Amino acid sequence: MERVNRLRVREYGIIIGEYCIGPKNSISDVKGVKVGHYTLIRGEGKLVPGHGPVRTGVTVIFPNDNIYRNKVIAAYHVINGFGKPIGLLQVGELGLLESPIGLTNTLNIGIVADALIEYTIRSNSDIDVYTFNPVVLECNDSYLNDIQGRHVRHNHVFKAIENLSNEVVEGSVGAGTGMVSFGFKGGIGTSSRKLSGKLGGYTVGVLVLTNFGYMKDLRINGVPVGLELRKFFRKDIEKNDGSVIVIVATDAPLNSRQLRRLAKRACNGISRVGGISSHGSGEFVLAFSTRNTVSYNDIVLFDETILNDAYLSPLFRAVIEATEEAVLNSLFKSETMKGRDNHIVYGIPIDKVLEILDSHGLVR
């Protein structure tokens, strides 16, 4: 029987990595970062394209209260480019993020981008917003959701923004509502790492949208948990290769080149849980730093504090650990869901996972 109250992996005594977590073990441990969700669940039974059932949503990440006026240094890394992101090209060219980050399903990215444009114009009515680069990333939730209906509308994006909080909800919420990962219910997960004062005292926070992986490949702390679980779940949901989106936030003073290096290390965290970057898996990492901001005002010169490259390795380890744990949190916090055409995706069986890990001495 599925647990009624599903906890995060660390709350079960499963410790990922060696670094300390932040106070909330969340991307919001980076000061100023907030996350909002809006979830859409309605209808059941046979799919009627454009009319349901609906299992989808939208998630927004704000690096600060007004990212258009206070742009942050940013970079991205493409692990595998089978995806439809909006806005990454300019982020790569300028090394700046000027938009809240939107996450949603594959066919809803245009609507979410348009809503972010409208929101930015409305919230900056006293200035001339003559150009704006919305950033939206996606995963495909069509196994559970009527994706052709593009049910996420402008008002849902606005409600997600109204729901912004530094208490990040995980699991089958927002953009994660209809996602499947490693044959189990996937969705939103988050984690953070806080470096010691000796290593700079910086925080790295990660949020993931998981819709990738094969059950047989799932590993937790190096243990091939997925192979054991397949004995109980012989019908492995391997309908497609899926996708994963990783958002990395830090307060470390990094430039865009360094952030790109940081983003690349998220690949290692994905690999640790069993991701193989298969052909159809759209895998993108977007990283930003809140330390240095660039005002929308026409300033000729501005000063930046930049970390010496020689001190980046602890940040690399931090993002690897936080990515690994965020993915696992997305699995542990997601409950069984029935969607279109009565497709059922089960929440990962936590009791069985704990038994497997305990047999290896990995539950504290």
KOLTORMI-660807 format. One record per residue (C-alpha): y, x, z. Coordinates in steps of 0.5 Angstrom, whole numbers, padded with zeros to 4 digits, always signed. Each point is the difference from the previous one (the first is absolute). Layout:
// KOLTORMI-660807
YXZ...
// end
This chain:
// KOLTORMI-660807
+0000+0000+0000+0007+0003-0002+0005+0002+0006+0005-0005+0001+0005+0005+0002+0000+0006-0004+0003+0006+0003+0002+0006-0004-0005+0006+0000+0003+0004+0005+0000-0005+0005-0008+0000-0001+0000+0007+0002+0000+0003-0007+0005+0006+0000+0002+0002-0007+0003+0007-0001+0003+0005+0006+0007-0002+0000+0003-0005+0005+0002-0007-0003+0007-0002+0001+0002-0006+0005-0002-0006-0005-0005+0004-0004+0004-0003-0006+0004+0002-0006+0006-0003+0004-0001+0006+0005+0005+0003-0005+0007-0002+0003+0003-0006-0004-0006-0002-0004-0002-0007+0000-0005-0004-0004-0001-0007-0001-0005-0005-0003-0001-0007-0003-0007-0002-0001-0002-0006-0005-0007-0003+0002-0001-0007-0003-0006-0004-0004-0007+0001-0001-0006+0000-0004+0000+0001-0008+0006+0004-0003+0005-0004-0004+0004+0005-0004+0007-0001+0002-0002-0005+0006-0004+0004+0005-0003+0001+0005+0005+0005+0002-0001+0006+0004+0006+0005-0001+0006+0002+0003+0006+0005+0000+0002+0006+0005+0006+0003+0000+0002+0007+0003+0007+0002+0002+0002+0007+0002+0006-0002+0003+0005-0006+0001+0003+0001-0007-0004+0004-0005+0005-0001-0006+0006+0003+0004-0004+0005+0004-0005+0003-0005-0005+0004+0002-0004+0006-0003-0006-0001-0003-0006+0002-0004-0007-0003-0003-0006+0002-0002-0005-0003-0005-0007+0001+0002-0003-0004-0005+0005-0004-0005-0004-0007-0001+0006-0004+0003+0006-0004-0002+0005+0003+0005+0008-0001-0001+0005+0005+0001-0004+0006+0001+0003+0004-0006+0007+0000+0003-0002+0002+0007-0003+0006-0003+0006+0002-0004+0005-0001+0005-0004+0001+0006+0003-0006+0003-0002-0007+0003+0005-0005+0000-0005-0006+0000-0004-0004+0006-0007+0002-0002-0004-0007-0003-0007+0000+0000-0004-0006-0003-0005-0002-0005-0001+0003-0007+0003-0006-0004+0006-0002+0005+0003+0007+0000+0006-0003-0005+0002-0005+0005+0000+0004+0006+0004+0005-0004+0005-0005-0002+0000-0003+0007+0002+0007+0003+0006+0000-0005+0002-0006+0002+0000+0001+0007+0004+0007-0001+0005-0003-0004+0001-0006+0006+0000+0005+0005+0005+0005-0003+0005-0005-0003+0006+0004+0002-0002+0005-0005-0001+0001-0007-0008+0000-0001+0000+0002-0007-0007+0003+0000-0006+0000+0005-0007+0003+0000-0005-0005+0003-0006+0003+0002-0007-0004+0000-0007+0002+0000-0006-0004+0000-0008-0001+0001-0004-0005-0004-0002-0006+0005-0003-0004-0006-0007-0001+0004+0002-0004+0005+0007-0003-0003+0002-0004-0006+0004+0006-0002+0003-0003-0007+0004-0005+0004+0004+0005+0003+0001-0004+0006+0005+0005+0003+0007-0002-0001+0007+0002+0002+0000-0004+0006-0006+0003+0002+0003+0007+0000+0006-0002+0003-0004-0003+0006-0004+0007+0000+0007+0003+0001+0002-0005+0006-0007+0002+0003+0002+0008+0000-0003+0003+0007-0001+0007+0003-0007-0004+0002-0004+0001-0006-0005-0005-0001-0007+0002-0003-0006-0003-0004+0000-0006-0005+0008-0001+0000+0005+0001-0005-0002+0004-0006-0007+0001+0004-0002-0007+0000-0005+0000-0006-0002+0007+0000-0007+0003+0000-0001+0007+0002-0007+0003+0001-0004-0006-0001+0004-0003+0006+0006-0004+0001+0006+0005-0001+0008-0001+0001+0005+0003+0004-0001+0006+0004+0005+0005+0004+0000+0006+0004+0004+0006+0002+0000+0007+0003+0005+0003+0005+0001+0008-0001+0001+0004+0007+0006+0003+0001-0002+0007-0002-0002-0003-0007+0007-0003+0000-0001-0007+0003+0000-0004-0007-0004-0006-0001-0004-0002-0006-0001-0008-0001-0005-0003-0005-0001-0007-0003-0006-0001-0005-0001-0006-0004-0008+0001-0001-0004-0003-0006-0004+0005-0002-0007+0004+0002-0008-0001-0001-0003-0002+0007-0005+0005-0001+0005+0005+0000+0004-0002+0006+0000+0006+0006+0003-0001+0007+0001+0007+0003-0005+0003-0005-0005-0005+0001-0003-0003-0006+0001-0007+0003+0000-0004-0006-0007+0002-0002-0003-0003+0007+0004-0006-0001-0003-0001-0007-0006-0002+0003+0003-0006+0003+0005-0002-0006-0005+0001-0006+0005-0003-0005+0005+0005+0000+0007-0003-0003+0001+0006-0005+0003-0005-0005+0005+0005-0002+0003+0007+0002+0006-0003+0004+0006+0004+0002+0004+0002+0006+0007+0001+0001+0003+0005+0006+0007+0000+0002+0002+0006+0004+0006+0001+0005+0002+0005+0004+0006+0003+0004-0001+0007-0002+0006+0003-0004-0004+0001-0007+0003+0000-0007-0003-0004-0006-0004+0006-0002-0003+0001+0007-0001-0008+0001-0004+0000-0007-0005+0006+0004+0000-0005+0006-0002-0006-0005-0006+0004-0003-0003+0002+0007-0001-0008+0000-0006+0001-0005-0004+0004+0006+0001-0006+0004-0003-0005-0005-0006+0005-0001-0002+0001+0007-0001-0008+0000-0004+0001-0006+0005-0002-0006-0002+0003-0007+0006-0001-0004-0004-0004-0005+0002-0002-0007+0003-0007+0001+0003+0002+0007+0007+0000+0000+0002+0005+0006+0007+0001+0001+0004+0004+0006+0007-0001+0001+0004+0004+0006+0007+0000+0003+0003+0004+0005+0005-0004+0005+0004+0007+0002+0005+0001-0006+0003-0006-0003+0005-0001-0006+0005-0005+0000+0002-0004-0006+0007+0002+0000+0002+0006-0005+0000+0006+0004+0000+0006-0003-0004+0005+0005-0004-0002+0006-0004+0004+0004-0007+0000+0002-0005+0003+0005-0006+0002-0003-0007+0003+0003-0002+0007-0002-0007-0001-0004-0004+0004+0005+0000-0005+0005-0002-0006-0005-0008+0001+0002+0000-0004+0007+0004-0006-0004-0006+0001-0006-0005-0001+0006+0004-0006+0003+0000-0004-0007-0007+0001-0001-0002-0002+0007+0005-0006+0000-0003-0002-0007-0007+0000+0002+0001-0004+0006+0005-0005-0003-0006-0002-0005-0005-0001+0005+0005-0004+0004+0001-0004-0006-0008-0002+0000-0001-0001+0007+0006-0005+0001-0002-0004-0006-0004-0006+0001-0005-0003-0005+0003-0004-0005-0002-0006-0005+0004+0000-0007+0000-0002-0007-0007-0003-0002-0003+0000+0007+0000+0008+0000-0001+0003+0007+0002+0006+0002-0002+0002+0007+0004+0004+0005-0003+0007+0002-0006-0002+0005+0004+0004+0006-0006+0000+0005-0005+0003-0006+0005+0005-0001+0001+0002+0007-0008+0001+0001+0000+0004-0006+0006+0005+0003-0003+0000+0007-0007+0002-0003+0004+0006-0002+0004+0001+0006+0007-0002-0003+0002-0006+0004+0004+0003+0006
// end
